[in-house]
Amino acid sequence: MELIEQILSQSNLKEAIRRVKINKGAPGVDKRTVDELDSYFKKHQAEIKDAIMKMKYRPHAVRRVYIPKANGKKRPLGIPTVVDRVI
């Protein structure tokens, strides 16, 4: 079995989804939450895998937010979509 097939295996994707859900986090630019991951992957898993295998998958834009620091300045933080976090 090729490495990419192992990475995209059902068990590996389930584990990745589980870890993203445990970490929680804010939605990315697509506004999709971690609670929507299971249903999204159930519906779109085949096309996501196909895009990755054909090297056509492109991550979405990253949402930029600024976190205040103790010195009064702000630190930029990039928030990827929950789907990109799984991948």
BAFI-3210 file (N, C-alpha, C; in Angstrom, 3 decimals, decimal comma, padded with zeros to 6 digits):
// residues 87
n [1|2|3|4|5|6|7|8|9|10|11|12|13|14|15|16|17|18|19|20|21|22|23|24|25|26|27|28|29|30|31|32|33|34|35|36|37|38|39|40|41|42|43|44|45|46|47|48|49|50|51|52|53|54|55|56|57|58|59|60|61|62|63|64|65|66|67|68|69|70|71|72|73|74|75|76|77|78|79|80|81|82|83|84|85|86|87]
n.u [000,846|000,554|001,993|000,342|-002,162|-002,356|-002,382|-004,798|-006,587|-009,588|-009,579|-007,480|-008,387|-010,678|-009,472|-008,075|-010,212|-011,383|-009,354|-009,252|-011,798|-011,565|-009,664|-011,144|-011,668|-011,931|-014,149|-013,069|-012,619|-014,811|-016,807|-017,552|-018,097|-016,473|-018,339|-019,739|-018,167|-018,316|-020,702|-020,081|-017,770|-018,837|-020,449|-018,713|-016,288|-015,278|-014,849|-012,959|-010,806|-010,296|-009,494|-007,146|-005,605|-005,301|-003,770|-005,011|-006,158|-006,672|-005,912|-008,180|-008,521|-006,955|-008,338|-007,711|-006,997|-006,486|-004,674|-004,652|-001,710|000,250|001,770|000,246|000,296|-000,723|-000,992|-000,771|-002,942|-003,522|-006,338|-007,149|-009,587|-011,850|-011,912|-009,482|-007,793|-008,189|-007,216]
n.v [-001,186|002,173|005,158|007,461|006,295|005,040|007,265|008,401|006,519|005,059|004,673|006,344|008,883|009,052|009,182|011,603|013,400|013,022|014,059|016,765|017,554|017,243|019,208|021,425|024,774|027,746|028,494|028,538|030,519|029,533|029,271|026,841|024,621|022,502|020,667|020,040|018,403|015,505|014,982|016,449|015,149|012,633|013,093|014,282|012,925|011,118|012,751|014,543|012,826|011,917|014,317|014,832|012,568|013,013|015,203|017,685|018,981|021,900|023,913|025,971|029,564|031,219|032,323|035,426|036,642|038,900|038,732|040,162|041,272|041,291|043,633|045,499|045,467|043,639|040,230|038,406|035,756|032,844|031,102|028,081|026,362|023,898|021,547|021,640|021,436|018,781|017,441]
n.w [000,000|-000,876|000,550|000,475|000,240|002,687|004,340|003,569|004,395|005,748|008,547|009,373|008,568|010,174|012,686|012,415|012,156|014,671|016,332|015,519|016,314|019,093|019,679|019,155|018,462|016,443|013,657|010,201|007,206|005,845|007,686|008,804|011,474|013,975|014,768|012,512|011,006|010,796|009,279|006,981|005,977|005,552|003,399|001,469|001,361|-000,619|-002,896|-001,874|-001,270|-003,877|-005,133|-003,718|-004,382|-007,119|-007,006|-006,970|-004,900|-003,066|-000,351|001,549|001,877|004,653|007,671|009,145|012,299|015,022|017,967|021,136|022,839|025,894|025,970|024,696|021,941|018,956|017,968|014,994|013,935|012,174|011,033|009,864|007,739|009,108|007,656|006,237|008,427|009,163|006,899]
ca.u [000,000|001,318|001,886|-000,826|-003,338|-002,388|-002,775|-006,205|-007,405|-010,761|-009,216|-006,637|-009,246|-011,517|-008,613|-007,805|-011,451|-011,512|-008,391|-009,675|-012,956|-011,078|-008,986|-012,162|-011,166|-012,876|-014,322|-012,250|-013,333|-016,055|-017,731|-017,927|-017,611|-016,015|-019,532|-020,235|-017,175|-018,762|-021,656|-019,407|-016,912|-019,686|-020,973|-017,697|-015,016|-014,801|-014,313|-011,745|-009,756|-009,988|-008,739|-005,803|-004,901|-004,991|-002,980|-005,823|-006,686|-006,079|-006,494|-008,911|-007,849|-006,872|-008,929|-006,726|-007,485|-005,381|-004,776|-003,942|-000,590|000,355|002,383|-000,680|000,314|-001,539|-000,276|-001,647|-003,193|-004,223|-007,247|-007,553|-010,894|-011,785|-011,592|-008,037|-007,144|-008,243|-006,318]
ca.v [000,000|003,412|006,040|008,333|005,468|004,852|008,556|008,633|005,373|005,407|004,742|007,524|010,064|009,100|009,649|013,027|014,110|012,950|014,987|018,142|017,810|017,385|020,505|022,456|025,874|028,607|028,196|029,284|031,435|028,910|029,310|025,482|024,302|021,122|019,823|019,697|017,596|014,146|014,992|016,950|014,110|011,539|013,497|014,738|012,234|010,542|013,794|015,078|011,828|011,933|015,542|014,666|011,568|013,621|016,394|018,853|019,577|023,171|024,387|027,233|030,719|031,186|033,505|036,146|037,396|039,479|038,438|041,191|040,849|042,011|044,946|046,368|045,167|042,492|039,163|037,797|034,328|032,300|030,014|027,331|025,733|022,632|020,493|021,701|020,913|017,313|017,013]
ca.w [000,000|-000,953|001,710|000,344|000,511|004,138|004,908|003,253|004,820|006,552|009,968|009,585|008,468|011,380|013,781|012,182|012,496|016,128|016,944|015,247|017,166|020,475|019,778|018,950|017,653|015,729|012,235|009,248|006,314|005,380|008,827|009,203|012,814|014,153|014,920|011,180|010,307|010,473|008,167|005,787|005,431|005,076|002,086|000,517|001,535|-001,877|-003,782|-001,253|-001,509|-005,303|-005,413|-003,159|-005,197|-008,413|-006,688|-007,319|-003,665|-002,668|000,903|001,493|002,474|006,116|008,310|009,957|013,449|015,791|019,391|021,915|023,678|027,172|025,773|023,979|020,506|018,572|017,273|013,986|014,058|011,019|011,372|008,672|007,829|009,844|006,676|006,010|009,624|009,077|005,821]
c.u [000,887|001,053|000,634|-002,116|-003,480|-002,874|-004,274|-007,112|-008,537|-010,395|-008,370|-007,465|-010,157|-010,721|-008,325|-009,032|-011,625|-010,597|-008,772|-010,867|-012,543|-010,442|-009,945|-011,622|-012,267|-013,015|-013,391|-013,109|-014,663|-017,135|-018,198|-017,304|-017,168|-017,200|-020,092|-019,313|-017,682|-019,693|-020,993|-018,547|-017,709|-020,149|-019,861|-016,374|-014,447|-014,190|-013,050|-010,578|-009,309|-009,143|-007,307|-004,994|-004,471|-004,160|-003,689|-006,361|-005,927|-006,719|-007,196|-008,050|-007,894|-007,464|-007,899|-007,435|-006,269|-005,653|-004,008|-002,831|-000,538|000,906|001,484|-000,702|-000,585|-000,709|-001,223|-001,761|-003,980|-005,069|-007,668|-008,969|-010,765|-011,460|-010,082|-007,260|-007,123|-007,230|-004,880]
c.v [001,244|004,283|006,907|007,561|005,207|006,133|008,790|007,472|005,850|005,571|005,985|008,805|010,190|009,626|011,143|013,861|014,145|013,968|016,447|018,501|018,010|018,757|021,685|023,569|026,587|028,170|029,048|030,180|030,861|028,839|027,920|025,174|022,851|020,167|019,358|018,748|016,228|014,126|015,474|015,855|012,918|011,834|013,729|013,975|011,707|011,612|014,432|014,127|011,847|013,155|015,429|013,695|012,144|014,892|017,676|019,565|020,857|023,612|025,725|028,358|030,598|032,477|034,129|036,886|037,904|039,304|039,514|040,575|041,727|043,428|045,907|046,137|043,969|041,512|038,549|036,284|033,889|031,115|029,306|026,777|024,397|021,468|020,470|021,216|019,393|016,827|017,279]
c.w [000,000|000,274|001,637|000,625|002,003|004,826|004,722|003,649|005,722|008,025|010,272|009,514|009,688|012,572|013,635|012,549|014,009|016,807|016,716|016,135|018,623|020,677|019,666|018,049|016,898|014,274|011,368|008,379|005,826|006,467|009,284|010,560|012,894|014,316|013,581|010,427|009,884|009,266|006,872|005,150|004,933|003,654|001,053|000,561|000,218|-002,782|-003,202|-001,500|-002,971|-005,672|-004,891|-004,009|-006,551|-008,266|-007,108|-006,076|-003,343|-001,363|000,704|002,080|003,995|006,665|009,243|011,072|014,213|017,280|020,155|022,770|024,929|026,994|024,975|022,477|020,230|017,751|016,249|014,213|012,838|011,428|010,085|008,840|008,546|008,902|006,405|007,224|009,611|008,047|006,224]
res [m|e|l|i|e|q|i|l|s|q|s|n|l|k|e|a|i|r|r|v|k|i|n|k|g|a|p|g|v|d|k|r|t|v|d|e|l|d|s|y|f|k|k|h|q|a|e|i|k|d|a|i|m|k|m|k|y|r|p|h|a|v|r|r|v|y|i|p|k|a|n|g|k|k|r|p|l|g|i|p|t|v|v|d|r|v|i]
***
